[in-house]
Amino acid sequence: MVVVGLGETGWSVLRHMHGRCDLMAIDVIETPRYAEQARALIGSNHVRCGALDVACCEGADVVVFSPGVSVRTPFYQTLQQRG
C-alpha cells in the first residue's frame, strides 16, 4: 500500500495499516507534518518526501490519497490511467 500525503489522514492510515501490509508513504512537501513519525514507524527507506514519483507505486495493490492531495496533478492522473 502506498499512502500519498503525510498530514493527519495519511499518518492515521499508516498507523492503522502498520503490520497488516507493506507500506510506503510519499508527499510532495519536503518536510510534511508526520514525516519523522512515519520514518520511525515504517523505516526511512519507505518514506519519500519532496516529490510525487509514480515509480513509488509500482507493485502496490492500493494507493490511498489523503484528501489534501489534489486529484488534478499529473501524478494522480497517471495512476488513474494505469488503473
N, CA, C and O atoms as CSV, one atom per row, in Angstrom:
chain,resi,resn,atom,element,x,y,z
A,1,MET,N,N,0.848,-1.170,0.000
A,1,MET,CA,C,0.000,0.000,0.000
A,1,MET,C,C,0.894,1.232,0.000
A,1,MET,O,O,1.889,1.301,0.721
A,2,VAL,N,N,0.515,2.202,-0.826
A,2,VAL,CA,C,1.199,3.492,-0.842
A,2,VAL,C,C,0.237,4.536,-0.303
A,2,VAL,O,O,-0.903,4.639,-0.759
A,3,VAL,N,N,0.700,5.305,0.664
A,3,VAL,CA,C,-0.083,6.395,1.238
A,3,VAL,C,C,0.491,7.695,0.690
A,3,VAL,O,O,1.675,7.984,0.866
A,4,VAL,N,N,-0.352,8.471,0.029
A,4,VAL,CA,C,0.069,9.732,-0.569
A,4,VAL,C,C,-0.402,10.869,0.320
A,4,VAL,O,O,-1.599,11.132,0.436
A,5,GLY,N,N,0.553,11.534,0.942
A,5,GLY,CA,C,0.248,12.636,1.850
A,5,GLY,C,C,0.525,12.241,3.286
A,5,GLY,O,O,0.008,11.234,3.772
A,6,LEU,N,N,1.335,13.028,3.960
A,6,LEU,CA,C,1.685,12.726,5.345
A,6,LEU,C,C,1.173,13.792,6.309
A,6,LEU,O,O,1.899,14.267,7.182
A,7,GLY,N,N,-0.091,14.153,6.129
A,7,GLY,CA,C,-0.781,15.002,7.094
A,7,GLY,C,C,-1.557,14.108,8.043
A,7,GLY,O,O,-1.205,12.945,8.239
A,8,GLU,N,N,-2.605,14.647,8.627
A,8,GLU,CA,C,-3.407,13.890,9.604
A,8,GLU,C,C,-3.939,12.571,9.037
A,8,GLU,O,O,-3.801,11.523,9.668
A,9,THR,N,N,-4.541,12.624,7.858
A,9,THR,CA,C,-5.153,11.417,7.289
A,9,THR,C,C,-4.104,10.384,6.912
A,9,THR,O,O,-4.248,9.206,7.239
A,10,GLY,N,N,-3.059,10.811,6.233
A,10,GLY,CA,C,-2.005,9.872,5.839
A,10,GLY,C,C,-1.371,9.199,7.036
A,10,GLY,O,O,-1.146,7.989,7.025
A,11,TRP,N,N,-1.079,9.974,8.070
A,11,TRP,CA,C,-0.495,9.423,9.287
A,11,TRP,C,C,-1.448,8.435,9.949
A,11,TRP,O,O,-1.016,7.394,10.445
A,12,SER,N,N,-2.727,8.747,9.961
A,12,SER,CA,C,-3.725,7.850,10.538
A,12,SER,C,C,-3.777,6.525,9.775
A,12,SER,O,O,-3.849,5.457,10.382
A,13,VAL,N,N,-3.742,6.600,8.453
A,13,VAL,CA,C,-3.768,5.377,7.633
A,13,VAL,C,C,-2.517,4.534,7.906
A,13,VAL,O,O,-2.616,3.316,8.051
A,14,LEU,N,N,-1.358,5.161,7.977
A,14,LEU,CA,C,-0.125,4.419,8.261
A,14,LEU,C,C,-0.206,3.690,9.596
A,14,LEU,O,O,0.143,2.513,9.688
A,15,ARG,N,N,-0.660,4.381,10.620
A,15,ARG,CA,C,-0.758,3.747,11.941
A,15,ARG,C,C,-1.748,2.583,11.920
A,15,ARG,O,O,-1.493,1.534,12.511
A,16,HIS,N,N,-2.867,2.772,11.242
A,16,HIS,CA,C,-3.888,1.728,11.189
A,16,HIS,C,C,-3.407,0.497,10.407
A,16,HIS,O,O,-3.685,-0.636,10.799
A,17,MET,N,N,-2.700,0.718,9.325
A,17,MET,CA,C,-2.295,-0.389,8.459
A,17,MET,C,C,-0.945,-0.999,8.827
A,17,MET,O,O,-0.583,-2.053,8.305
A,18,HIS,N,N,-0.205,-0.358,9.710
A,18,HIS,CA,C,1.106,-0.877,10.105
A,18,HIS,C,C,0.987,-2.306,10.625
A,18,HIS,O,O,0.163,-2.594,11.493
A,19,GLY,N,N,1.804,-3.181,10.095
A,19,GLY,CA,C,1.781,-4.582,10.485
A,19,GLY,C,C,0.787,-5.424,9.713
A,19,GLY,O,O,0.778,-6.647,9.853
A,20,ARG,N,N,-0.047,-4.802,8.907
A,20,ARG,CA,C,-1.055,-5.529,8.130
A,20,ARG,C,C,-0.641,-5.719,6.675
A,20,ARG,O,O,-1.127,-6.622,5.994
A,21,CYS,N,N,0.269,-4.854,6.203
A,21,CYS,CA,C,0.726,-4.944,4.817
A,21,CYS,C,C,2.021,-4.155,4.676
A,21,CYS,O,O,2.420,-3.436,5.592
A,22,ASP,N,N,2.674,-4.291,3.527
A,22,ASP,CA,C,3.853,-3.480,3.239
A,22,ASP,C,C,3.403,-2.062,2.962
A,22,ASP,O,O,2.420,-1.847,2.251
A,23,LEU,N,N,4.117,-1.086,3.520
A,23,LEU,CA,C,3.709,0.303,3.393
A,23,LEU,C,C,4.809,1.171,2.787
A,23,LEU,O,O,5.999,0.947,3.009
A,24,MET,N,N,4.382,2.150,2.030
A,24,MET,CA,C,5.235,3.208,1.504
A,24,MET,C,C,4.448,4.494,1.693
A,24,MET,O,O,3.231,4.513,1.512
A,25,ALA,N,N,5.140,5.574,2.059
A,25,ALA,CA,C,4.489,6.874,2.207
A,25,ALA,C,C,5.242,7.899,1.376
A,25,ALA,O,O,6.472,7.942,1.389
A,26,ILE,N,N,4.488,8.730,0.647
A,26,ILE,CA,C,5.100,9.767,-0.170
A,26,ILE,C,C,4.333,11.078,-0.003
A,26,ILE,O,O,3.132,11.092,0.267
A,27,ASP,N,N,5.069,12.180,-0.172
A,27,ASP,CA,C,4.451,13.502,-0.056
A,27,ASP,C,C,5.228,14.476,-0.916
A,27,ASP,O,O,6.452,14.385,-1.011
A,28,VAL,N,N,4.536,15.398,-1.537
A,28,VAL,CA,C,5.164,16.411,-2.371
A,28,VAL,C,C,5.913,17.441,-1.521
A,28,VAL,O,O,6.856,18.072,-1.997
A,29,ILE,N,N,5.503,17.607,-0.290
A,29,ILE,CA,C,6.147,18.560,0.621
A,29,ILE,C,C,7.474,17.970,1.101
A,29,ILE,O,O,7.549,16.787,1.431
A,30,GLU,N,N,8.497,18.782,1.138
A,30,GLU,CA,C,9.829,18.322,1.562
A,30,GLU,C,C,9.845,17.836,3.012
A,30,GLU,O,O,10.475,16.825,3.322
A,31,THR,N,N,9.157,18.548,3.893
A,31,THR,CA,C,9.110,18.161,5.307
A,31,THR,C,C,7.654,18.174,5.799
A,31,THR,O,O,7.250,19.077,6.531
A,32,PRO,N,N,6.880,17.175,5.396
A,32,PRO,CA,C,5.480,17.125,5.838
A,32,PRO,C,C,5.381,16.899,7.347
A,32,PRO,O,O,6.328,16.458,7.997
A,33,ARG,N,N,4.231,17.209,7.863
A,33,ARG,CA,C,3.990,17.205,9.307
A,33,ARG,C,C,4.400,15.907,10.007
A,33,ARG,O,O,4.991,15.953,11.086
A,34,TYR,N,N,4.096,14.758,9.412
A,34,TYR,CA,C,4.347,13.485,10.093
A,34,TYR,C,C,5.474,12.664,9.456
A,34,TYR,O,O,5.504,11.441,9.595
A,35,ALA,N,N,6.382,13.319,8.771
A,35,ALA,CA,C,7.472,12.596,8.100
A,35,ALA,C,C,8.338,11.817,9.088
A,35,ALA,O,O,8.613,10.637,8.872
A,36,GLU,N,N,8.761,12.456,10.148
A,36,GLU,CA,C,9.643,11.776,11.112
A,36,GLU,C,C,8.931,10.617,11.804
A,36,GLU,O,O,9.526,9.560,12.017
A,37,GLN,N,N,7.678,10.810,12.151
A,37,GLN,CA,C,6.919,9.728,12.777
A,37,GLN,C,C,6.754,8.562,11.803
A,37,GLN,O,O,6.848,7.400,12.199
A,38,ALA,N,N,6.508,8.874,10.532
A,38,ALA,CA,C,6.369,7.825,9.513
A,38,ALA,C,C,7.675,7.057,9.354
A,38,ALA,O,O,7.667,5.830,9.258
A,39,ARG,N,N,8.790,7.769,9.325
A,39,ARG,CA,C,10.098,7.104,9.216
A,39,ARG,C,C,10.347,6.182,10.402
A,39,ARG,O,O,10.866,5.078,10.239
A,40,ALA,N,N,9.979,6.632,11.582
A,40,ALA,CA,C,10.158,5.805,12.779
A,40,ALA,C,C,9.260,4.567,12.736
A,40,ALA,O,O,9.651,3.496,13.201
A,41,LEU,N,N,8.066,4.715,12.181
A,41,LEU,CA,C,7.103,3.609,12.150
A,41,LEU,C,C,7.417,2.587,11.067
A,41,LEU,O,O,7.426,1.386,11.337
A,42,ILE,N,N,7.678,3.048,9.836
A,42,ILE,CA,C,7.826,2.112,8.714
A,42,ILE,C,C,9.239,2.074,8.127
A,42,ILE,O,O,9.509,1.285,7.221
A,43,GLY,N,N,10.127,2.904,8.626
A,43,GLY,CA,C,11.509,2.904,8.148
A,43,GLY,C,C,11.759,3.996,7.119
A,43,GLY,O,O,10.920,4.263,6.258
A,44,SER,N,N,12.910,4.612,7.220
A,44,SER,CA,C,13.264,5.735,6.343
A,44,SER,C,C,13.234,5.377,4.870
A,44,SER,O,O,12.879,6.212,4.038
A,45,ASN,N,N,13.597,4.153,4.535
A,45,ASN,CA,C,13.625,3.750,3.125
A,45,ASN,C,C,12.239,3.569,2.530
A,45,ASN,O,O,12.110,3.317,1.332
A,46,HIS,N,N,11.195,3.693,3.353
A,46,HIS,CA,C,9.820,3.567,2.877
A,46,HIS,C,C,9.067,4.897,2.886
A,46,HIS,O,O,7.850,4.932,2.703
A,47,VAL,N,N,9.800,5.986,3.101
A,47,VAL,CA,C,9.196,7.326,3.127
A,47,VAL,C,C,9.945,8.213,2.140
A,47,VAL,O,O,11.164,8.358,2.227
A,48,ARG,N,N,9.214,8.803,1.208
A,48,ARG,CA,C,9.792,9.703,0.199
A,48,ARG,C,C,9.080,11.050,0.288
A,48,ARG,O,O,7.852,11.119,0.232
A,49,CYS,N,N,9.860,12.110,0.426
A,49,CYS,CA,C,9.289,13.451,0.540
A,49,CYS,C,C,9.943,14.387,-0.473
A,49,CYS,O,O,11.108,14.221,-0.836
A,50,GLY,N,N,9.174,15.364,-0.916
A,50,GLY,CA,C,9.685,16.374,-1.822
A,50,GLY,C,C,9.204,16.245,-3.248
A,50,GLY,O,O,9.365,17.174,-4.040
A,51,ALA,N,N,8.621,15.119,-3.592
A,51,ALA,CA,C,8.094,14.910,-4.950
A,51,ALA,C,C,7.158,13.709,-4.933
A,51,ALA,O,O,7.260,12.832,-4.075
A,52,LEU,N,N,6.259,13.689,-5.887
A,52,LEU,CA,C,5.390,12.527,-6.066
A,52,LEU,C,C,5.893,11.766,-7.276
A,52,LEU,O,O,5.798,12.249,-8.404
A,53,ASP,N,N,6.429,10.576,-7.044
A,53,ASP,CA,C,7.026,9.771,-8.101
A,53,ASP,C,C,6.172,8.529,-8.339
A,53,ASP,O,O,5.967,7.718,-7.436
A,54,VAL,N,N,5.682,8.397,-9.556
A,54,VAL,CA,C,4.829,7.252,-9.909
A,54,VAL,C,C,5.558,5.930,-9.678
A,54,VAL,O,O,4.929,4.915,-9.378
A,55,ALA,N,N,6.863,5.941,-9.817
A,55,ALA,CA,C,7.645,4.712,-9.620
A,55,ALA,C,C,7.472,4.157,-8.204
A,55,ALA,O,O,7.608,2.951,-7.996
A,56,CYS,N,N,7.180,5.008,-7.242
A,56,CYS,CA,C,6.959,4.547,-5.863
A,56,CYS,C,C,5.722,3.668,-5.746
A,56,CYS,O,O,5.567,2.934,-4.770
A,57,CYS,N,N,4.849,3.741,-6.730
A,57,CYS,CA,C,3.595,2.985,-6.693
A,57,CYS,C,C,3.667,1.671,-7.462
A,57,CYS,O,O,2.703,0.905,-7.474
A,58,GLU,N,N,4.797,1.407,-8.101
A,58,GLU,CA,C,4.945,0.158,-8.851
A,58,GLU,C,C,4.768,-1.022,-7.906
A,58,GLU,O,O,5.414,-1.090,-6.859
A,59,GLY,N,N,3.915,-1.924,-8.267
A,59,GLY,CA,C,3.691,-3.134,-7.482
A,59,GLY,C,C,2.713,-2.969,-6.330
A,59,GLY,O,O,2.378,-3.945,-5.660
A,60,ALA,N,N,2.253,-1.750,-6.092
A,60,ALA,CA,C,1.299,-1.536,-4.995
A,60,ALA,C,C,-0.096,-1.988,-5.414
A,60,ALA,O,O,-0.545,-1.697,-6.523
A,61,ASP,N,N,-0.766,-2.691,-4.533
A,61,ASP,CA,C,-2.145,-3.105,-4.776
A,61,ASP,C,C,-3.120,-1.956,-4.540
A,61,ASP,O,O,-4.167,-1.871,-5.182
A,62,VAL,N,N,-2.762,-1.081,-3.616
A,62,VAL,CA,C,-3.646,0.014,-3.218
A,62,VAL,C,C,-2.833,1.292,-3.060
A,62,VAL,O,O,-1.731,1.275,-2.511
A,63,VAL,N,N,-3.384,2.395,-3.543
A,63,VAL,CA,C,-2.809,3.718,-3.314
A,63,VAL,C,C,-3.878,4.551,-2.628
A,63,VAL,O,O,-4.964,4.747,-3.174
A,64,VAL,N,N,-3.573,5.040,-1.435
A,64,VAL,CA,C,-4.516,5.838,-0.650
A,64,VAL,C,C,-4.094,7.297,-0.716
A,64,VAL,O,O,-2.975,7.643,-0.335
A,65,PHE,N,N,-4.984,8.148,-1.197
A,65,PHE,CA,C,-4.713,9.581,-1.293
A,65,PHE,C,C,-5.335,10.305,-0.114
A,65,PHE,O,O,-6.517,10.128,0.181
A,66,SER,N,N,-4.544,11.112,0.553
A,66,SER,CA,C,-5.079,11.986,1.585
A,66,SER,C,C,-5.952,13.042,0.916
A,66,SER,O,O,-5.700,13.414,-0.230
A,67,PRO,N,N,-6.974,13.528,1.614
A,67,PRO,CA,C,-7.883,14.489,0.990
A,67,PRO,C,C,-7.221,15.808,0.599
A,67,PRO,O,O,-7.770,16.540,-0.225
A,68,GLY,N,N,-6.071,16.129,1.159
A,68,GLY,CA,C,-5.380,17.366,0.810
A,68,GLY,C,C,-4.574,17.284,-0.471
A,68,GLY,O,O,-4.047,18.297,-0.931
A,69,VAL,N,N,-4.467,16.100,-1.056
A,69,VAL,CA,C,-3.706,15.907,-2.296
A,69,VAL,C,C,-4.650,16.093,-3.475
A,69,VAL,O,O,-5.672,15.415,-3.577
A,70,SER,N,N,-4.306,17.000,-4.347
A,70,SER,CA,C,-5.177,17.315,-5.483
A,70,SER,C,C,-5.240,16.168,-6.489
A,70,SER,O,O,-4.229,15.546,-6.816
A,71,VAL,N,N,-6.444,15.908,-6.964
A,71,VAL,CA,C,-6.625,14.887,-7.998
A,71,VAL,C,C,-6.335,15.473,-9.382
A,71,VAL,O,O,-6.437,14.769,-10.387
A,72,ARG,N,N,-5.984,16.726,-9.435
A,72,ARG,CA,C,-5.667,17.374,-10.712
A,72,ARG,C,C,-4.192,17.297,-11.067
A,72,ARG,O,O,-3.784,17.824,-12.101
A,73,THR,N,N,-3.391,16.658,-10.243
A,73,THR,CA,C,-1.958,16.546,-10.523
A,73,THR,C,C,-1.701,15.497,-11.595
A,73,THR,O,O,-2.460,14.535,-11.712
A,74,PRO,N,N,-0.640,15.670,-12.381
A,74,PRO,CA,C,-0.257,14.637,-13.342
A,74,PRO,C,C,-0.006,13.286,-12.662
A,74,PRO,O,O,-0.266,12.237,-13.252
A,75,PHE,N,N,0.496,13.313,-11.430
A,75,PHE,CA,C,0.744,12.084,-10.667
A,75,PHE,C,C,-0.547,11.287,-10.511
A,75,PHE,O,O,-0.591,10.100,-10.834
A,76,TYR,N,N,-1.588,11.937,-10.020
A,76,TYR,CA,C,-2.879,11.271,-9.826
A,76,TYR,C,C,-3.451,10.791,-11.152
A,76,TYR,O,O,-3.923,9.659,-11.257
A,77,GLN,N,N,-3.408,11.644,-12.156
A,77,GLN,CA,C,-3.972,11.298,-13.456
A,77,GLN,C,C,-3.248,10.111,-14.089
A,77,GLN,O,O,-3.879,9.259,-14.714
A,78,THR,N,N,-1.934,10.054,-13.930
A,78,THR,CA,C,-1.175,8.914,-14.455
A,78,THR,C,C,-1.583,7.620,-13.767
A,78,THR,O,O,-1.777,6.599,-14.426
A,79,LEU,N,N,-1.715,7.657,-12.445
A,79,LEU,CA,C,-2.138,6.458,-11.716
A,79,LEU,C,C,-3.547,6.047,-12.103
A,79,LEU,O,O,-3.831,4.857,-12.240
A,80,GLN,N,N,-4.427,7.014,-12.279
A,80,GLN,CA,C,-5.802,6.712,-12.664
A,80,GLN,C,C,-5.840,6.041,-14.038
A,80,GLN,O,O,-6.608,5.100,-14.240
A,81,GLN,N,N,-5.043,6.498,-14.958
A,81,GLN,CA,C,-4.999,5.903,-16.293
A,81,GLN,C,C,-4.476,4.469,-16.255
A,81,GLN,O,O,-4.908,3.626,-17.041
A,82,ARG,N,N,-3.554,4.197,-15.350
A,82,ARG,CA,C,-2.999,2.848,-15.223
A,82,ARG,C,C,-3.966,1.882,-14.568
A,82,ARG,O,O,-3.837,0.666,-14.703
A,83,GLY,N,N,-4.939,2.439,-13.855
A,83,GLY,CA,C,-5.943,1.592,-13.209
A,83,GLY,C,C,-5.485,1.136,-11.897
A,83,GLY,O,O,-6.205,0.412,-11.210
